[in-house]
Structures are given as structure tokens and as C-alpha cells.
Amino acid sequence: MDKPGQPGRKILSGLLFFGAALVCGYHAPAQEAKRDGEIRGRITIARSDADAQKPPILDRYSTHRPALTGSDHAVASQPAYRLSEKAVIYLESEAMKAQIFVPPSAHPVLDQKDLMFHPQVLPILAGTTVDFPNRDNLFHNVFSYSQPKEFDLGRYPTGSQKSVRFDKPGVVRVYCDIHSHMNATILVLENPYFVVPDDQGSFSIENVPRGTYTVRFWCGRELAESRNVTVKGGDVVEVNFTY
């Protein structure tokens, strides 16, 4: 049997537990309000491949010389780059410049195959190491004189691979000193909020914190367009580009 006073204590304990549960229940809306947003859209290509063909952009210190392996025929027969190989969407934000982002342990690849670099544009986070494998049955000599990262890997044969770490943000123009038509761009970015579109032009950057951003669209050898957007908690912001 209960001792005198016990029922009252049980009722009081139950009321306290119920009250605590009610208080805790109000945390859910606050958590939902902190959700990150998404920036998504579509790229429409209006230019023909012929319109997009331009001479390679050479650095003023370039030591390019005529191709030594009869690559003129290779240039004429090269397929056009797919959209996923030449386009990048990335975000810039003053608020993020003070943040530190850890680069990935896996190395992105700038391939050399069929006398072309693949992809034509490679986006990476500052601090990332990039691998440069040679899959052609001839020598290549990958180099850059761009200020963010100057390097010269020298000549190396098929099946070989060399690597470079890119510490400073910026645009790095990459060439082959043997095949003058070969060129690529490495975008060394300050934050990990970037994406490559699919070949139909659709893209999505998820988990974007609240804030105001500049959305930049890079295609081929140039910055094609920029837009300013504001992302709120849980919002989906749509940004479309035409090139």
C-alpha cells in the first residue's frame, strides 16, 4: 500500500515530466528554420561548336612551339567537348573567404587522351592535389605559367602520371609544350560550393548556407556570366544561364 503523501508526489512528478515534454517539443520549428538552401537551374547553349572555337589563350611567358607529332590532323578530327567537360557553376561569397575548408583526400584527374585534356575545365578546392596521367601512346609535357601555380612536369610517356598541389585560388591555364593545340583550365576555388552540370545543362548546388552569393558560370576558356542571389533557410533558388 502507498504511504501517506505518495500519490501527491507521483502526480507532481507526472506533471513535471509532461511540462518538460511540452517545452522540448517547441525545438522542432527552430531546427527546421536552420535548414540550408539549394541553387539549381539549367544552362542553354545557343552557340554552335564552330562559334565556340577560339585560339588557345596563352600566357605571356608561354614557350609554345609548333607541334612535333603531326597533331594538325588530330586537331581537325577532335570531337567537341561535352557540356559536363567544359562548364562549371560556382559560388563566391565575402563571408566564406574567412572560412577554412579541408580539401578532399581523393585526387581529381586532368587526363591526357586522344591528344586532348579531359575535362577541358576542372574545378577544385584550394589545397587539392591534381593527377595528370598520360594515356596517349606518345609523350606529353604539361605546364603552366599562371600566377596561382607555375609548374612544368617535363616530358613523360604513356602510362606515367605526375601530380601537382594547387594551394592558391585563381585561374590556372594548362598547356602541353609538345602539342600546341592542347589546353585546359583549372579553376582553383575558395570554397567547395561548385558543381559540374550534366550534358543536358541541369545543375544543382545543395546544402548552401543562408547568405548572399555571386553565382558564376564558367564555360570553356572564359567566365560567361555572373548573377547575385540570396539564399534563405530551406529555399530553392533557380538560376538559368544561356551561352
C-alpha angles and dihedrals in degrees: 000000000000118000119237111282096021097105091054092052091050092051091048091050091050092051092050091050092048091049092050091051091052092051093048091050092067093066094078098076091049091054092050090051090060094059116128123241137234134232114204139157147125137274117219116199110211097166123086121235088253091056091049095053111105134162113268115272106242126199114238089248094051116139095196116156131182116293114273100200105058092264095156089090090047091055092053093049098043116121119236117262116259116243091251089058098050109030132075133176115202139167130232125194134170089217091058096052090081093051126094118224122192113232118232120267091222114083119233114225132232100193129203110212135143088006091297137101114243118236104023089211121032119189117203139166116251110266094037123133116224125204120219109198121183111222096165122100092242141053125287131189112202117197145152135193094190114134098238089060128002116191143147117199095190124220117320132170135238114296093028126114136195131187138212131191116220111206104165126064117242145085116305117195112207127199142168113240091208100046109043095194094060114099138150139171128231113200107205103199134197097225138026095245099111136106143188114230123232119253091267090057101252118138140170132189108197135193093032111169120232113279148085118293143179108230110208126196115202120188127179109319099345148058100252104187145342133208133185117226138171120220122203128191110294093356124142109213117196120212122175128190135197121202 
